[in-house]
Amino acid sequence: MNAATDIPSLCRAARAASRELARVSVAQLNSALEQIAQALEANKAEIVAANAKDLATAKSKGLTGAMLQRLELNDKVYQQMVDGVRQIIALPCPLGEILFDRTRPNGLEIQKIRVPIGVIGIIYESRPNVTVDAAALCLKAGNAVVLRGGSEAIHSNLALATALQKGLAAAGLPAASVQLIATTDRDAITTLCQQSDTVDLLIPRGGYGLIKTVTENARMPVIKHFNGICHFYVHPKANFDMAEKIILNAKCQKPGVCNALEALLVDATIAETFLPRIVATLQKNGVEIRGDATVQKLGGAAVKLATEADWGTEYLDLILSVKVVANLTEAVAHMDKYGSHHSDGIITDDDAAAADFFRMMDSAALFWNASTRFNDGFEFGFGAEIGISTDKIHARGPMGLEELTSYKYLVRGNGQVRA
């Protein structure tokens, strides 16, 4: 593939396909998704063989076990991927929803309705199942999609995209509704970022470097999350048993994801009683603690002294920064300075303190006595998600089908003219 010429061409094809999708009924979109699920089932052997090539290459390059786990399409992951498409079919489609409907004094009827965005470009890393998840969600919302996956999954993504296009063709919809950029050339990302005439929105999913590159080069709107530096503040009126359970889940259940806990703030009034307990419990579960001087004193010799950089680090590992704070106000100030406004929480039995936290802290999702691991489209009842946005405009938090739509106004008259 020649990025400079082929990427503009496939984006134009996706734009043309999006115009056809705009006329398609919800029933036709669902039929196409069912054909895609069937194509994935029918072509499983070829797709798994392609994935084996990617895994072999990744192992030869010394990729970590966590990266290999993300890359592998084993039987369980594959079935979840196919099931995910059918779950999207079952979701209510937001297209055509009337958001505003009124008649003006002059008789004009004005409606605001939900419509597709058009063409969405998605740039992602590692997980080949994102190819299917992203395409299915975009299609359900009536959008064409241009996909650019990571180089480590190139064979898997090509095989998956072929199956997606077979499903679309079987349903009588344009195969160009799903396009995959078939090159590992890094220039492909910047080239895609320049296609503002044909691509309406970019969504990068990956590390800080990828998202920084996209935001600096994109000529169209970008929805992103830079980091998942998630905090909990343990208030003086916290139930310690509950706090321990929540913190362990948020940190240890799946440490390599964006909604995992990265920093713990403990109120000074309970530090002497709660800190030794929680530090010991976390360490028993394999967590390395990096704390301030008070945490070191109360937590024991195994606690490492935190650096300034630690407070703003997304570890994605069994490492946790821990700090003692004077009160809720200081906790919020720390979160605001060092956090990413992704998922932050308070543990307390004090309703007023929780209400203050909800008002003061500005993050995409705030949690009171519940794990940050619930910041997820499926857990929120959206059925699926395209990602979690830390932006404030258009989409924030888990992005489901509604967040993959825009709106337009329909104005009906019977000859009115403006005086």
C-alpha positions in Angstrom: 0.0 0.0 0.0 1.2 3.5 -0.9 -0.1 5.6 2.1 0.1 8.9 0.2 -2.2 7.8 -2.6 -4.2 4.8 -1.3 -5.4 6.3 2.0 -7.1 9.2 0.4 -8.6 6.8 -2.1 -10.1 4.5 0.5 -11.3 7.4 2.6 -13.2 8.7 -0.5 -14.7 5.2 -0.9 -15.8 5.3 2.7 -17.4 8.7 2.2 -19.4 7.4 -0.8 -20.4 4.4 1.3 -21.5 6.6 4.1 -24.0 8.4 1.8 -25.6 5.0 1.0 -25.7 4.0 4.7 -27.6 7.2 5.4 -30.5 5.8 3.5 -30.4 2.3 5.0 -33.1 1.2 7.5 -32.2 -0.1 11.0 -33.5 -3.5 9.9 -30.9 -3.5 7.1 -28.1 -2.5 9.4 -29.0 -5.3 11.8 -29.2 -7.7 8.9 -25.7 -6.6 7.8 -24.4 -7.2 11.3 -25.8 -10.7 11.4 -24.1 -11.4 8.1 -20.9 -10.1 9.6 -21.3 -12.5 12.6 -21.8 -15.4 10.2 -18.8 -14.4 8.1 -16.7 -14.3 11.2 -17.8 -17.8 12.1 -17.3 -19.1 8.5 -13.9 -17.7 8.2 -12.6 -18.5 11.7 -9.8 -20.9 10.5 -8.3 -18.3 8.2 -8.5 -15.5 10.8 -6.9 -17.7 13.6 -4.1 -18.7 11.2 -3.4 -15.0 10.5 -3.4 -14.3 14.2 -0.9 -17.1 14.7 1.5 -15.3 12.3 1.2 -12.2 14.4 1.7 -14.0 17.6 4.8 -15.7 16.2 6.3 -12.4 15.1 5.4 -10.8 18.4 7.2 -13.6 20.4 10.3 -13.3 18.2 10.4 -9.5 19.0 10.2 -10.2 22.7 6.8 -8.6 23.4 5.6 -8.9 27.0 3.2 -11.5 28.2 0.5 -8.8 28.7 0.9 -7.7 25.0 0.7 -11.2 23.8 -2.4 -11.8 25.8 -4.0 -8.7 24.2 -3.0 -9.9 20.7 -4.2 -13.5 20.9 -7.6 -14.5 19.4 -8.1 -17.7 21.4 -11.4 -19.6 21.3 -12.8 -17.6 24.2 -11.9 -14.2 22.8 -13.0 -15.2 19.4 -16.5 -16.3 20.6 -16.8 -13.1 22.7 -16.0 -11.1 19.6 -18.7 -12.8 17.5 -21.2 -12.7 20.4 -20.4 -9.0 20.7 -21.6 -8.3 17.2 -24.9 -10.0 18.0 -25.2 -8.1 21.3 -24.9 -4.9 19.2 -27.7 -6.1 17.0 -29.9 -6.3 20.0 -29.2 -2.8 21.2 -31.8 -0.1 20.4 -30.6 2.1 17.5 -30.5 5.8 18.2 -30.9 6.9 14.6 -33.9 9.0 13.9 -34.6 9.7 17.5 -36.4 13.0 17.9 -34.5 15.2 20.3 -36.5 18.4 19.9 -40.0 18.9 18.3 -41.9 22.1 18.3 -44.1 24.4 16.1 -43.3 28.1 15.9 -46.0 30.8 16.0 -45.6 31.2 12.2 -46.4 27.6 11.7 -42.9 26.3 11.0 -42.4 22.8 12.3 -38.9 22.2 13.6 -37.4 18.9 14.6 -34.0 17.9 15.8 -33.1 14.3 15.0 -30.2 12.0 15.7 -28.2 11.1 12.6 -24.9 9.3 11.7 -21.7 11.3 12.0 -20.6 10.0 8.6 -17.1 8.6 8.3 -15.2 7.8 11.5 -11.5 7.0 11.6 -10.3 4.8 14.4 -6.6 4.3 15.2 -5.8 1.6 17.7 -3.1 -0.7 19.0 -2.7 -4.4 20.0 -6.1 -5.9 20.3 -7.4 -7.2 16.9 -10.9 -7.7 18.3 -11.2 -3.9 18.3 -11.4 -4.2 14.5 -14.7 -6.0 14.8 -16.0 -4.1 17.9 -15.3 -0.7 16.4 -16.7 -1.6 12.9 -19.9 -3.1 14.3 -20.6 -0.1 16.6 -20.0 2.4 13.9 -22.2 0.5 11.4 -25.0 0.2 13.9 -24.9 4.0 14.2 -25.0 4.3 10.4 -21.4 5.3 10.0 -18.7 4.1 7.6 -15.4 3.5 9.3 -11.7 3.6 8.4 -9.5 1.4 10.6 -5.8 1.6 11.3 -4.7 -1.1 13.7 -1.3 -1.7 15.3 1.6 -3.2 13.3 1.7 -6.2 15.7 -1.8 -7.3 14.5 -1.6 -6.6 10.8 -2.3 -10.1 9.6 -5.2 -10.6 12.0 -6.7 -7.2 11.1 -6.5 -7.8 7.4 -8.2 -11.2 7.8 -10.9 -9.7 10.1 -11.6 -6.8 7.7 -12.0 -9.2 4.8 -14.7 -11.1 6.8 -16.4 -7.8 7.7 -16.5 -6.8 4.0 -17.9 -10.2 3.0 -20.7 -9.8 5.6 -21.6 -6.4 4.2 -21.6 -7.6 0.6 -23.8 -10.5 1.6 -26.3 -8.1 3.1 -26.3 -5.9 0.0 -24.5 -3.0 1.7 -21.3 -1.4 0.3 -18.2 -3.3 1.3 -16.4 0.1 1.4 -18.4 0.9 4.6 -15.5 -0.8 6.4 -12.0 0.1 5.3 -8.7 -1.1 6.8 -5.4 0.7 6.2 -3.2 -2.2 5.1 0.2 -0.9 6.0 2.3 -0.7 9.1 4.0 2.5 7.9 3.9 5.1 10.6 3.3 7.8 8.0 -0.2 6.2 7.5 -1.4 7.8 10.7 -0.4 11.4 9.7 -1.8 10.8 6.2 -5.1 9.7 7.7 -5.1 12.8 10.0 -5.0 15.0 6.9 -8.2 13.6 5.3 -10.6 16.2 6.7 -12.5 16.4 3.4 -13.7 12.8 3.8 -13.2 11.8 7.4 -15.5 13.5 10.0 -14.0 12.3 13.2 -10.9 10.5 14.5 -10.8 8.3 17.6 -7.4 7.2 18.7 -7.2 4.3 21.2 -3.7 3.5 22.6 -0.8 5.0 24.5 0.1 8.6 25.1 2.5 8.8 22.1 -0.2 7.7 19.7 -2.8 10.0 21.0 -0.4 12.9 21.1 0.6 12.3 17.4 -3.1 12.2 16.4 -4.1 15.3 18.3 -1.1 17.3 16.9 -1.7 16.3 13.3 -5.5 15.9 12.9 -7.4 18.4 10.7 -10.7 17.1 11.9 -12.2 16.7 15.4 -10.6 14.1 17.7 -12.1 12.3 20.6 -9.5 10.9 23.0 -8.4 9.8 26.4 -4.9 10.6 27.1 -4.4 8.6 30.3 -6.3 6.7 32.9 -4.7 8.1 36.1 -7.5 7.1 38.5 -7.7 8.0 42.2 -9.6 7.0 45.3 -9.8 9.2 48.4 -10.5 7.4 51.6 -12.5 9.7 53.8 -12.4 9.7 57.7 -15.9 8.2 57.7 -15.1 5.3 55.4 -16.0 1.7 56.2 -12.5 0.1 56.2 -13.8 -3.3 55.1 -15.6 -1.8 52.2 -12.6 0.4 51.4 -10.2 -2.5 51.3 -12.5 -4.5 49.0 -13.0 -1.6 46.6 -9.3 -0.7 46.5 -8.2 -4.3 45.9 -10.7 -4.7 43.1 -9.8 -1.3 41.4 -6.0 -2.0 41.6 -5.7 -5.8 41.2 -8.6 -7.2 39.2 -7.1 -6.1 35.9 -4.2 -3.6 36.5 -3.3 -3.1 32.8 -6.5 -1.2 31.8 -7.4 2.5 31.8 -10.0 2.3 34.6 -7.6 0.6 37.1 -6.6 2.5 40.3 -3.2 4.2 40.0 -3.2 6.5 43.1 -4.7 6.3 46.6 -5.2 9.2 48.9 -5.9 8.6 52.6 -7.2 11.2 55.0 -4.7 12.1 57.7 -7.2 11.5 60.5 -7.3 7.7 59.7 -3.8 7.2 58.4 -2.4 5.5 61.5 -5.2 3.0 61.6 -6.0 2.4 57.9 -2.7 2.8 56.1 -0.8 -0.2 57.8 -3.8 -2.4 57.0 -4.3 -1.4 53.3 -0.6 -1.4 52.6 -0.1 -4.9 54.0 -3.2 -6.2 52.1 -2.0 -4.7 48.8 1.5 -6.0 49.3 0.1 -9.5 49.9 -1.5 -9.2 46.5 1.7 -8.3 44.8 1.3 -4.6 44.7 4.4 -2.3 45.0 3.7 0.7 47.1 5.3 4.1 46.4 4.3 6.5 49.1 5.1 9.9 50.7 7.1 10.0 54.0 4.1 9.4 56.2 3.1 6.3 54.1 6.7 5.0 54.4 6.7 5.5 58.2 3.3 3.8 58.7 3.5 1.2 55.9 6.9 -0.4 56.6 10.3 -0.7 55.0 9.0 -2.2 51.8 7.3 1.1 50.8 9.3 3.0 48.3 9.5 6.8 48.5 7.4 8.3 45.7 8.9 10.8 43.3 7.1 13.8 41.9 6.7 11.8 38.6 4.9 9.0 40.4 1.9 11.1 41.3 1.1 11.6 37.6 2.1 8.1 36.3 -0.3 5.6 34.7 1.5 2.4 35.8 -0.8 -0.1 34.1 0.9 -2.6 36.5 0.8 -3.8 40.1 2.2 -0.5 41.3 0.3 2.1 43.4 1.2 5.6 44.5 -0.2 6.4 48.0 -0.4 9.8 49.7 -1.7 11.2 53.0 -3.9 14.3 52.6 -5.3 16.7 55.1 -8.9 16.7 53.9 -11.3 16.4 51.0 -10.3 19.7 49.6 -6.6 18.7 49.4 -7.6 15.3 47.9 -9.5 17.0 45.1 -6.7 19.5 44.5 -4.2 16.5 44.1 -6.5 14.7 41.8 -7.0 17.8 39.7 -3.3 18.5 39.4 -2.0 15.0 38.8 -5.0 13.0 37.4 -6.4 12.6 33.9 -10.1 13.2 34.8 -10.9 9.7 33.7 -12.3 7.9 36.8 -12.0 9.1 40.4 -13.7 8.1 43.5 -14.4 8.6 47.2 -15.0 6.0 49.9 -17.2 7.3 52.7 -20.4 6.7 54.7 -20.8 10.5 54.9 -23.5 11.6 52.3 -22.5 15.2 52.6 -18.8 14.5 51.9 -19.7 12.4 48.9 -22.0 15.2 47.6 -19.2 17.7 48.0 -16.8 15.4 46.1 -19.3 15.0 43.2 -19.7 18.7 43.0 -16.0 19.6 43.3 -14.3 17.0 41.2 -14.5 17.2 37.4 -13.9 13.8 35.8 -15.6 11.8 33.1 -16.9 9.4 35.8 -17.0 9.8 39.6 -17.5 6.9 42.0 -18.8 6.8 45.5 -18.3 3.5 47.3 -17.8 1.6 44.0 -14.8 0.4 42.0 -13.5 2.6 39.2 -13.4 -0.7 37.1 -17.1 0.0 36.4 -16.3 2.8 34.1 -17.0 0.7 31.0 -19.7 0.8 28.4 -21.0 -2.7 29.0 -21.1 -2.1 32.8 -23.0 1.2 32.3 -25.6 -0.7 30.3 -24.6 0.7 26.9 -24.0 -2.9 25.5 -20.6 -2.0 24.1 -18.3 1.0 23.7 -15.9 2.5 21.2 -13.7 3.8 24.0 -13.7 6.1 27.1 -13.4 9.8 26.4 -11.9 12.3 28.8 -12.9 15.2 26.5 -15.8 17.5 27.5 -17.3 18.3 24.2 -19.6 15.9 22.2 -18.7 12.7 24.1 -17.4 12.1 27.7 -16.9 8.8 29.5 -17.8 5.5 27.8 -18.8 6.0 24.2 -21.8 3.9 23.1 -24.0 4.2 20.1 -25.5 7.6 21.0 -22.0 9.1 21.1 -21.3 7.8 17.5 -24.2 10.0 16.2 -24.7 13.7 15.6 -28.0 15.6 14.9 -29.6 17.8 12.3 -32.7 20.0 12.2 -35.6 19.3 9.9 -37.7 22.4 9.2 -41.1 22.0 7.5 -43.2 24.9 6.3 -46.1 25.7 3.9 -44.7 28.8 2.2 -43.4 30.9 5.2 -40.9 33.6 4.4 -38.9 35.7 6.9 -40.1 39.3 7.1 
